[in-house]
Amino acid sequence: MSTSTEKTTGSGTNGKVIALAVAGALGGFLFGFDSSVVNGAVEPIREQFGLTESLTGFAVASALIGCAVGAYLAGRLADWKGRIPAMLVGAVLFLVSALGTGFAFGIWDLILWRLVGGLGIGIASVIAPAYIAEISPKHLRGRLGSLQQLAITIGIFAALLSDTIFANAADGAANVLWFGLEAWRWMFLAGAVPAVVYGLVALKLPESPRYLILKNRDDDVRGIFAKYWPGQDVERAIRDMRSVIKTDELGSRKGALRGNRFGLKPIVWVGIILSVLQQFVGINVIFYYSTTLWRSVGFAESDSLTISVATSVTNIAVTFVAIALVDRVGRRPILLFGSVGMTVALATMAIAFSQATVVDGEPMLNGAWGPVALVAANVFVVSFGASWGPVVWVLLGEIFPNKIRARALGIAAAAQWIANFLITVSFPPLASLSLVVTYAMYALFAALSFAFVFKVVPETNGMSLEEAETLFTKPRKK
């Protein structure tokens, strides 16, 4: 219920808040860029430093170790110094990582700088969505929260596009481009630009009202409300935030997550399994190794990079589809549809690679099997990007009781980073053993994701958070 005056003021207010959310989502852009920029550099790094398949996988996946640590530390840093200082720390880490990897002397210092970048990714993965949620009014929170996922997909696209530009300009990623530096080094150095932009934008952003309340800076909160939310009941908002903070404090107490299922509450395991299945279908193999994959089956390097860019554009487009449908169709049907699409696509890729012939130790797809594998890979990306990519995060925000939501989300996110690491580090040795077995394994996990959603996950669409929580709690037998 709103008056015409409220609508008028609300329009201007919404514009200001959307601008803040877009600025905050730049952390998601860096997240996507820094995690995927290695795609075009995998092969020249492996060749230049003479890496084994296992060490190649570790070099690519090393950033994910930093991600887990950064995500773990981000909340503490944000509550200690504030959301904006945490963003600035992330920006500095991104900048240092971009310069360090670009000028790396050997594989071990490159891994070190990848770890530093991972710390920045981990911080951004927590701070950006938290900041957006804390500055967004209730009626815009869902849509503005989706900006994080959208920013990540755009960051992936920007990384793959810049990889393609540098590789084509040098006629190969391993060739020297400018100032005696190979093109693959410029791929990493390009990350310095968005890192600097992110830091400069963060300096202009207002601090999160929730953090200011946490530090008893109520007058600062009133000033922010006067500028960005004029006409709102600031005193009521302050009381509501204090109430939420008190609830979060209860959830952070020792033992809040303990239960009778392997030491945790069943609902926490639901979140962990959703997160693990999201990664175990192998989606990040496409965004970290796709250029190497397509080169190995007969595509030229320039064509492989172009295919990777096209795939990232597809990923952006289907994210819009998920945002449009999640509140109309519901969470459960979208996840089930996505699981079916992923299973069929991954099984098709396994069948295609079973028809490959080995030339100089590398699989080659002959005849129509190359295009079949290419189409299947993009169907996989469409199926994932329109379902399990964004919708899992929606569910994770809905299923946990309010008193444990913050900690349970942290555990689910940590499980996701660990699963991502395991898939990323294992792909090169698994692929060298058998791409058929590798993709068949991912197809199996996609099929398991369907079974898990069908058996365990109810529909939460249209429910309040409190109502959604009750769906995962079985009534006690009398």
C-alpha positions in Angstrom: 0.0 0.0 0.0 1.5 3.3 -1.0 0.4 6.9 -1.8 1.3 8.7 -5.0 3.8 10.8 -3.1 5.5 7.7 -1.8 5.7 6.4 -5.4 7.3 9.6 -6.6 9.9 9.8 -3.9 10.4 6.0 -4.1 11.3 6.3 -7.8 14.3 8.6 -7.1 15.2 6.6 -4.0 15.1 3.3 -5.9 17.5 4.8 -8.5 20.0 5.8 -5.8 19.8 2.4 -4.2 20.2 0.6 -7.5 23.3 2.7 -8.2 24.7 1.6 -4.9 23.9 -2.0 -5.5 25.5 -1.9 -9.0 28.6 -0.4 -7.5 28.7 -3.0 -4.7 28.3 -5.7 -7.3 31.7 -4.7 -8.9 33.1 -7.2 -6.4 31.2 -9.9 -8.2 32.7 -8.7 -11.5 36.2 -9.1 -10.1 35.2 -12.4 -8.7 34.2 -13.7 -12.2 37.2 -12.0 -13.9 39.9 -13.2 -11.6 38.7 -16.8 -11.3 38.3 -17.2 -15.1 41.2 -15.2 -16.6 43.4 -18.2 -16.2 41.4 -20.0 -19.0 43.4 -18.6 -21.8 46.7 -18.9 -20.0 46.6 -22.6 -19.0 48.4 -24.1 -22.0 51.2 -21.5 -22.3 51.8 -21.7 -18.5 52.0 -25.5 -18.7 54.4 -25.4 -21.6 56.6 -22.6 -20.4 57.1 -24.0 -16.9 57.1 -27.7 -18.0 54.2 -28.7 -15.7 52.7 -32.1 -15.2 48.9 -32.5 -15.5 48.5 -32.6 -11.7 50.6 -29.5 -11.1 48.7 -27.7 -13.9 45.5 -28.5 -12.1 46.9 -27.2 -8.8 48.1 -24.0 -10.4 44.6 -23.3 -11.7 42.9 -24.4 -8.5 45.2 -22.7 -6.1 43.2 -19.5 -6.2 40.3 -21.5 -4.7 42.3 -22.2 -1.5 42.7 -18.5 -1.1 38.9 -18.1 -1.8 38.0 -20.4 1.1 40.4 -18.5 3.5 39.2 -15.1 2.2 35.5 -16.0 2.6 36.2 -17.3 6.2 38.0 -14.0 7.1 35.7 -11.6 5.3 32.9 -11.6 7.8 35.2 -11.0 10.7 37.0 -8.2 8.8 33.7 -6.6 7.8 32.4 -6.6 11.3 35.7 -5.3 12.7 36.5 -2.5 10.3 33.4 -2.2 8.1 32.2 -3.3 4.7 33.9 -0.5 2.8 37.4 -1.2 4.3 36.9 -4.9 3.5 36.1 -4.0 -0.1 39.3 -1.9 -0.3 41.3 -4.8 1.1 39.8 -7.0 -1.6 40.7 -4.5 -4.3 44.3 -4.3 -3.1 44.6 -8.1 -3.1 43.2 -8.2 -6.7 45.7 -5.6 -7.8 48.6 -7.3 -6.2 47.6 -10.7 -7.7 47.2 -9.2 -11.2 50.7 -7.7 -11.1 52.3 -10.7 -9.4 50.9 -13.3 -11.8 51.7 -11.1 -14.8 55.4 -10.8 -13.8 55.7 -14.3 -12.3 59.2 -15.8 -12.5 58.2 -19.4 -12.0 55.3 -21.7 -11.2 55.6 -21.4 -7.4 55.4 -17.6 -7.2 52.6 -17.7 -9.8 50.7 -20.1 -7.5 51.4 -17.7 -4.6 50.0 -14.7 -6.5 47.0 -16.9 -7.5 46.4 -17.6 -3.8 46.5 -13.8 -3.1 43.9 -13.3 -5.8 41.9 -16.0 -4.2 41.8 -14.2 -0.9 40.4 -11.2 -2.8 37.8 -13.4 -4.5 36.8 -14.9 -1.2 36.3 -11.5 0.4 34.3 -10.2 -2.6 32.1 -13.3 -2.6 31.0 -12.5 0.9 31.1 -8.7 1.1 29.4 -7.8 -2.2 26.2 -9.7 -1.6 26.1 -8.8 2.1 26.5 -5.1 1.3 23.8 -5.2 -1.4 21.4 -6.9 1.0 22.1 -4.4 3.7 21.5 -1.3 1.6 18.5 -2.7 -0.3 14.9 -2.1 0.7 12.8 -5.3 1.2 10.8 -4.9 -2.1 14.0 -4.7 -4.1 16.3 -7.0 -2.2 15.7 -10.1 -4.3 16.3 -8.4 -7.7 19.2 -6.4 -6.5 20.7 -9.4 -4.8 20.7 -11.2 -8.2 23.1 -8.5 -9.5 25.9 -10.3 -7.8 25.4 -13.5 -9.9 25.0 -11.3 -13.0 28.2 -9.4 -12.2 30.1 -12.7 -11.9 28.9 -13.9 -15.3 29.9 -10.5 -16.9 33.3 -10.8 -15.2 33.8 -14.3 -16.7 32.8 -12.9 -20.1 35.2 -9.9 -19.8 38.1 -12.2 -18.7 37.6 -14.6 -21.7 37.1 -11.7 -24.1 40.3 -10.0 -23.0 42.1 -13.4 -23.2 41.0 -13.7 -26.8 42.0 -10.2 -27.7 45.5 -10.6 -26.2 46.1 -14.1 -27.7 44.9 -13.0 -31.2 47.0 -9.8 -31.1 50.1 -11.9 -30.4 49.1 -14.7 -32.8 49.1 -17.1 -29.8 49.0 -16.8 -26.0 52.6 -18.0 -25.6 54.0 -15.4 -28.0 55.5 -12.0 -27.0 53.0 -9.2 -27.3 54.3 -5.9 -25.8 57.5 -4.9 -23.9 58.9 -8.4 -24.1 56.0 -9.9 -22.2 54.0 -12.9 -23.5 50.3 -12.5 -24.2 49.3 -14.8 -21.3 51.0 -12.4 -18.9 49.0 -9.5 -20.3 45.9 -11.5 -19.6 46.6 -11.4 -15.9 47.9 -7.8 -15.9 44.6 -6.7 -17.4 43.0 -7.5 -14.0 44.7 -4.5 -12.6 42.2 -2.2 -14.3 39.0 -3.4 -12.7 40.8 -3.8 -9.4 41.7 -0.1 -9.4 38.2 0.9 -10.5 36.7 -1.2 -7.7 38.9 0.4 -5.1 38.1 3.9 -6.3 34.3 3.2 -6.4 34.4 1.7 -2.9 35.9 4.9 -1.6 32.8 6.7 -2.7 30.2 4.3 -1.3 28.5 4.9 2.1 29.1 2.4 4.9 26.5 -0.2 5.5 23.8 1.0 7.9 23.8 -2.4 9.6 27.6 -2.1 10.4 27.0 1.4 11.7 24.2 0.1 14.0 26.6 -2.7 15.1 29.1 0.1 16.2 26.3 2.3 17.8 26.7 5.0 15.2 23.0 5.8 14.9 23.5 9.4 13.8 25.5 8.3 10.8 22.7 5.9 9.9 20.2 8.8 10.1 22.4 10.8 7.7 22.5 7.9 5.2 18.7 7.4 5.4 18.2 11.2 4.8 20.3 11.0 1.6 19.3 7.6 0.1 15.9 6.8 1.7 14.1 10.1 2.5 10.6 9.6 3.9 11.4 6.2 5.4 10.9 5.6 9.1 14.5 5.6 10.2 13.9 4.9 13.9 11.9 1.8 13.0 14.6 0.7 10.6 17.2 1.1 13.4 15.1 -1.0 15.8 14.6 -3.7 13.1 18.4 -3.9 12.4 19.1 -4.1 16.1 16.7 -7.0 16.3 18.3 -8.8 13.4 21.8 -8.3 14.9 20.6 -9.8 18.2 19.2 -12.8 16.3 22.5 -13.2 14.5 24.4 -13.1 17.8 22.2 -16.0 19.0 23.0 -17.9 15.9 26.8 -17.5 16.3 26.8 -19.1 19.7 28.6 -22.4 20.1 26.5 -25.4 19.2 23.9 -23.5 17.3 24.4 -25.8 14.2 24.8 -29.1 16.0 22.3 -31.8 15.4 21.8 -35.5 15.2 22.9 -36.0 11.5 26.7 -36.5 11.6 27.0 -33.7 14.1 25.0 -31.1 12.2 21.3 -30.2 11.9 19.7 -31.9 8.8 18.9 -28.5 7.2 22.6 -27.6 7.3 23.4 -30.8 5.4 20.7 -29.9 2.8 22.6 -26.6 2.2 26.0 -28.4 2.0 24.7 -31.0 -0.5 23.1 -28.4 -2.7 26.4 -26.5 -2.8 28.5 -29.6 -3.4 26.2 -30.9 -6.2 26.3 -27.4 -7.8 30.1 -27.8 -8.3 30.3 -31.6 -8.8 28.5 -31.4 -12.1 31.7 -29.8 -13.4 30.6 -26.3 -14.5 33.9 -24.6 -13.7 35.7 -27.0 -16.0 34.0 -25.1 -18.8 35.1 -21.7 -17.5 38.6 -22.7 -16.4 39.7 -25.2 -19.0 37.4 -24.8 -22.0 40.1 -23.3 -24.2 42.5 -26.2 -23.5 39.6 -28.7 -24.0 38.6 -27.4 -27.4 42.3 -27.2 -28.6 42.7 -30.8 -27.5 39.9 -31.9 -29.8 41.1 -30.2 -32.9 40.0 -26.5 -32.7 42.7 -23.8 -33.3 43.7 -21.7 -30.3 41.9 -18.6 -31.7 38.8 -20.6 -32.4 38.9 -22.2 -28.9 39.1 -18.8 -27.3 36.2 -17.5 -29.4 34.1 -20.5 -28.4 34.9 -19.8 -24.8 33.7 -16.2 -25.2 30.5 -17.3 -26.9 29.9 -19.7 -24.0 30.3 -16.9 -21.5 27.8 -14.7 -23.4 25.3 -17.6 -23.2 25.9 -17.8 -19.5 25.0 -14.1 -19.1 21.9 -14.5 -21.2 20.5 -17.5 -19.3 21.2 -15.8 -16.0 18.6 -13.1 -17.0 16.2 -16.0 -17.8 16.6 -17.4 -14.3 16.1 -14.0 -12.7 12.9 -13.6 -14.7 11.5 -17.0 -13.9 12.5 -17.8 -10.3 9.6 -16.0 -8.7 7.1 -17.0 -11.4 7.8 -20.7 -12.1 9.3 -21.6 -8.7 12.6 -22.9 -7.4 12.0 -26.7 -7.6 10.8 -27.0 -11.3 13.7 -24.8 -12.5 16.2 -27.0 -10.6 14.7 -30.3 -11.9 14.6 -29.0 -15.4 18.3 -27.9 -15.1 19.3 -31.3 -13.7 17.7 -33.1 -16.7 19.4 -30.7 -19.2 22.8 -31.1 -17.5 22.5 -34.9 -17.4 21.6 -35.2 -21.1 24.3 -32.7 -22.2 27.1 -34.3 -20.1 26.2 -37.8 -21.2 26.3 -36.6 -24.8 29.8 -35.2 -24.2 30.9 -38.5 -22.8 29.5 -40.4 -25.8 31.1 -37.9 -28.2 34.6 -38.3 -26.6 34.2 -42.1 -26.7 34.4 -41.7 -30.5 37.6 -39.8 -30.4 40.8 -41.0 -31.9 44.2 -40.4 -30.3 46.7 -38.3 -32.3 50.1 -37.5 -30.7 48.6 -38.4 -27.3 45.6 -36.0 -27.7 42.0 -37.0 -28.4 40.6 -35.8 -31.7 36.9 -35.7 -32.6 36.3 -36.5 -36.2 33.3 -35.8 -38.4 30.2 -34.5 -36.7 31.4 -35.4 -33.2 33.3 -32.1 -32.7 30.2 -30.0 -33.3 28.1 -32.4 -31.2 30.4 -32.0 -28.3 30.4 -28.2 -28.7 26.6 -28.0 -28.8 26.4 -30.3 -25.8 28.8 -28.1 -23.8 26.7 -25.1 -24.5 23.4 -26.9 -23.6 25.2 -27.8 -20.3 26.0 -24.1 -19.7 22.4 -23.1 -20.6 21.0 -25.7 -18.3 23.2 -24.8 -15.4 23.1 -21.0 -15.9 19.3 -20.9 -15.9 18.9 -23.2 -12.9 21.6 -24.4 -10.5 23.8 -21.4 -10.9 21.6 -18.7 -9.4 18.7 -20.7 -7.9 20.9 -22.6 -5.4 21.9 -19.2 -3.9 18.2 -18.3 -3.7 17.4 -21.5 -1.8 20.4 -21.1 0.5 19.1 -17.7 1.5 15.6 -19.2 2.3 15.9 -22.6 3.9 18.0 -21.8 7.0 16.3 -20.6 10.2 17.0 -17.0 10.9 19.0 -17.7 14.1 21.5 -19.9 12.2 21.3 -18.3 8.7 24.6 -16.5 8.8 26.7 -19.4 10.0 24.9 -22.0 8.0 25.4 -19.9 4.8 29.1 -19.7 5.7 29.4 -23.4 5.9 27.5 -24.0 2.7 29.7 -21.4 0.9 32.9 -23.1 2.3 31.6 -26.5 1.0 31.1 -24.9 -2.4 34.7 -23.6 -2.5 36.1 -26.9 -1.4 34.0 -28.8 -4.0 35.1 -26.3 -6.7 38.7 -26.9 -5.7 38.4 -30.7 -5.9 36.8 -30.5 -9.4 39.3 -28.0 -10.7 42.4 -29.7 -9.4 41.3 -33.1 -10.5 40.2 -32.3 -14.1 43.7 -32.3 -15.8 44.7 -35.7 -14.5 41.2 -37.2 -15.0 41.1 -35.8 -18.5 44.5 -37.2 -19.4 43.2 -40.6 -18.1 39.8 -40.5 -19.9 37.5 -37.7 -20.9 34.8 -40.3 -21.3 35.0 -41.3 -17.7 35.3 -37.7 -16.6 32.2 -36.5 -18.3 30.3 -39.6 -17.4 31.1 -38.9 -13.7 29.8 -35.3 -14.1 26.7 -36.7 -15.7 26.2 -39.0 -12.8 26.4 -36.1 -10.3 23.9 -34.2 -12.5 21.5 -37.2 -12.3 22.0 -37.3 -8.5 21.1 -33.6 -8.3 17.7 -34.4 -9.9 17.1 -37.2 -7.4 18.1 -35.0 -4.4 15.8 -32.1 -5.4 13.0 -34.5 -6.2 13.3 -36.3 -2.9 14.4 -33.7 -0.4 13.8 -30.1 -1.7 10.2 -28.7 -1.4 9.0 -25.6 -3.2 9.6 -22.3 -1.3 8.3 -19.9 -3.9 5.8 -17.2 -2.6 6.5 -18.0 1.1 8.0 -15.8 3.7 11.4 -16.9 5.1 9.7 -18.1 8.3 7.2 -20.3 6.2 10.0 -21.6 4.0 12.0 -22.7 7.0 9.1 -24.9 8.3 9.1 -27.0 5.1 12.5 -28.5 6.1 11.5 -29.3 9.6 9.6 -32.6 10.2 7.1 -32.5 13.0 7.9 -34.6 16.0 6.0 -37.8 16.4 3.8 -37.9 19.4 
